[in-house]
Amino acid sequence: MRLVVLGSNGTYPEPGRPASGYLAGGDRPVWLDAGPGTLTAAMARGVVADVSALVLTHVHGDHCLDALPLFNLLRYGGVRATPLPVLAPRGVAERLAAFIGAGPGHDFHRVFDFRTVAPGDEVSAGGLRLTFGAAVHPVPAVTVRVDDGERSLAYSGDTGPGGGLVETAAGADLLLCEATGQGRREEYGYPHHLVAAEAGAAARVAGARRLLVTHVAPTLDPAVSVREAAAEYGGPVEWAAPGLEVQL
Ligand SMILES: [Zn+2]
């Protein structure tokens, strides 16, 4: 199991720093979230044809908008002959299709094989097992766990405290966890994202072996997020820097 960070910027991309997007697995990885900038990062690695499925954790633009140029690439670029399975919560397929005016019979529905997922669902893709959990967010959103039979990786997507993240990450070899904010929960306030200390606490309670903090707001220093998460976790913590590769 290998994790590749295509991008990890929280909420918006910056030059050289795409928004959320990751590859998880081996020769036929799943692509977790397609935030702005992640399509060109995936193309630079030559992996688009090999992806077994695309997971869009929710409809927010920093997690799914590159699915639109990805449609154009798959439709006109000759990189892939078979439909790409896209696993997403209810409403995502309809919103993306509406954005480009893709009614019934449009190539959008042939290029992508959309499947709605909800917390508790299990799906197989490219020899990997994907298990979805509940995220706490203002739109339908999921956490996801990727198992290859030997190793496991859990990804929070965007979530506030109190969802199914700990269950998703139970005993995982790696927790890739959003840490949008820093400092204390009472000062941060926003209920639909985590502060770094909460990411660390989730990793500790879940018994995850390793933690990568991600989706750090671009205005914050990721080194501070790593320190705050580590203080709660007690295990190895890194920032999910763009381009980072981790072998599990
Ligand atoms: Zn979001």
Boltz pocket constraint, residues with backbone or C-beta under 6 A from the ligand:
constraints:
  - pocket:
      binder: B
      contacts: [[A, 58], [A, 60], [A, 63], [A, 137], [A, 158]]
      max_distance: 6.0
